[in-house]
Amino acid sequence: MSRNFLSAETSPYLLQHADNPVHWRPWGEEALAQARKEKKPVLLSVGYAACHWCHVMAHESFEDEGVAAVMNEHFVNIKVDREERPDIDAIYMSALHLLGQQGGWPLTMFLTPEGEPFWGGTYFPKEAAYGRPGFADVLTEVARIFREEPAKVYKNRAALTEALKKQAGTARPGEPAPQVPIIVAEKLAELMDPVNGGIRGAPKFPQVPLLSLLWRAHLRTGREDFALPVIRALDHMSEGGIYDHLGGGFARYSVDEFWLAPHFEKMLYDNAALIDLLTLVWAETGKPLYERRVRETVEWAAREMTAEGGGFAASLDADSEGVEGKFYVWSEAEIDNLLTPGEATLFKRFYGVTGEGNWEHAEQGAQSRGDAQGVNILNRLARADAPFSDEEEAALEPLKARLFAERDLRVHPGFDDKVLADWNGLMIAALARAGATFGESAWVGMAASAFRFVMETMRVEGRLHHAWRAGKLQHIAMADDLANMADAAIALAEATGDEAYVAAAASLAAELDAHYRDEANGGYFFTASDAPALIIRRRTVSDDATPAANGVMPGVLTKLALLTGKADFFIRADETIRAFAGELQENIFPLGSYIASLDTRLRPVQVVLIGTEAETASLARAALSVSCPTRVLMRVAGGKALPAGHTAYGKERQDGKPTAYVCAGETCSLPVTETGALVEELKRVRRTL
């Protein structure tokens, strides 16, 4: 039976294609069985709801009756939402890289009926353009080769499948040197853009894991050459067009080297990572800009990204009304019509608004509005290195509010409201840490609500699932889901003092051990042992757009060991670190999470508070306000409540007051009862490890 089968799916991305004349099928054994039955190759198309070029290819080709007819005649066509099935996306994106091509979405791969890749690409225009052949011509030629030259297909698929299996099974164990975090920071510092911040060149991604490594190195050494690249990057991102100055939140990346022109989609994971880093750096610098951006971005997440039940939604689209960025850009005339002449002059000067516009797609935007002017991406880059005064910020607030209200009347970008466990883990942890640092209990409450939703709605009979939407769960969790949710649980335990979160983190780690652990090599597979089989089972330590479980877990396990006193967690952390240590000799760029976990394992700083939660609240707030990413905070009624082998075992209150002990290695500080003294002791210890 040949038809489009996507209407029964829950993914907003798949539903966007449910009315295509292409006979799309979701990924599954039924689709592959159909390909085997009809002896046809599979056309696999992978994308996501907020992807601009995915929309372009859909409009040009998948909605075209002629192109669809070629697809339906020669292929079994499968659509995949990469956010819903990151396991599938990762395999076939790796195959594309092995073909020597640069990755990206939409991902277009051609497979045998057994699911083995033999050729592919990314975006193909309908007609030959941009140095790419026309899509219909590609389809016809691939179908001909599959039919008439099977030896070529066999050779490609055999080589690719073998390479993928080798890649997935490669283990580079070792023993990392304690100096690794500082050595890596020195290498990264050399690669940073000294003017605009971030990695040199364009496009520019936030690269939060790498910036975080530099910041950790600064905290450890006091070296300003590690701090300056982080501050420069955050300043320019916070003032650039990559940031939404009216509604809050950061876009996924900038297409230029100045952070001016974003690819306008907003992803939950990017904003979680930036909330986390801005909070960490603010705790040391006290920079008002960072606090303002954190508050605005949290407000955006609460207003626009909270899904039914309290979980967080995945993304906002780059496009509205079929035009990239249309929702976000402004003509000078629009500003002039909304504000008084004096207000407009002030706003335009501070936000870089001109009649000519500042965006390369200005003509398209202007024509779509029916005016002759260019369009402007609001930005404050002219002042990125010279902070705005409180008076200037106050003068701009009502003007921004007026533009925001006007913008809210426009057609909004598409909203992908599916809840993903791994991305929610990132946002929950960020909100818990930010709430604790800024003293915002409502943020911690948002984090707790989302955590409860994921654990109660998306975990069934002790098994976490990856995605939820419209009342329907999809797919057994990937390792990243469990790792990020375990990290979120620990962040909530520190923010609230509720030991139930520690137990939740331990149960998530146990689920990983039971279903994902690589018994032979250490570390964790990406997919569960009982998940539906794919052509390979990946095991990686490399971060993608989000952190890898094998990068996150050594840090999580280290903190669990300190919070519970159970040495088995240390053993598992060390096993995972050693399993991938050889990767440090290959490529450090995707290892940000792993190196951060290594840093936490080598030099954890534990703050033990003696007293009830109420009694120790001010000490806890002080400890959580310090920029110390290797910190682990726990509260106990008395030192005897700690495991007998704990460094702080037996330590009690000082003079009957709630008391803190800062422990590193095998020693603890003298008792501390004053918040200022605790802050100073934490800063001293983080520098002496």
Secondary structure by P-SEA (a helix, b strand, c coil): cccccccccccaaaaaacccccccccccaaaaaaaaaaccccbbbbbccccaaaaaaaaaccccaaaaaaaaaccbbbbbcccccaaaaaaaaaaaaaacccccccbbbbbcccccccccccccccccccccccaaaaaaaaaaaacccaaaaaaaaaaaaaaaaaaaaccbbbbbccaaaaaaaaaaaaacccccccccccccccaaaaaaaaaaaaaacccaaaaaaaaaaaaaaaacccccccbbbbcccccccccccccccccaaaaaaaaaaaaaaaaccccaaaaaaaaaaaaaaaccccccccbbbccccccccccccccccccaaaaaaaccaaaaaaaaaaacccccccccaaaaaaaaacccbbbbcccccccccccccaaaaaaaaaaaaaaaaaaaacccccccccccaaaaaaaaaaaaaaaaaaccaaaaaaaaaaaaaaaaccccccccccccccccccccccaaaaaaaaaaaaaaaaacccaaaaaaaaaaaaaaaacccccccccccccccccccccbbbbbcccccccccccccaaaaaaaaaacccaaaaaaaaaaaaacccccccccccaaaaaaaaaaaabbbbbbbccccccaaaaaaaaaacccccbbbbbbccccccccccccccccccccccbbbbbcccccccccccaaaaaaaaaaaaaac
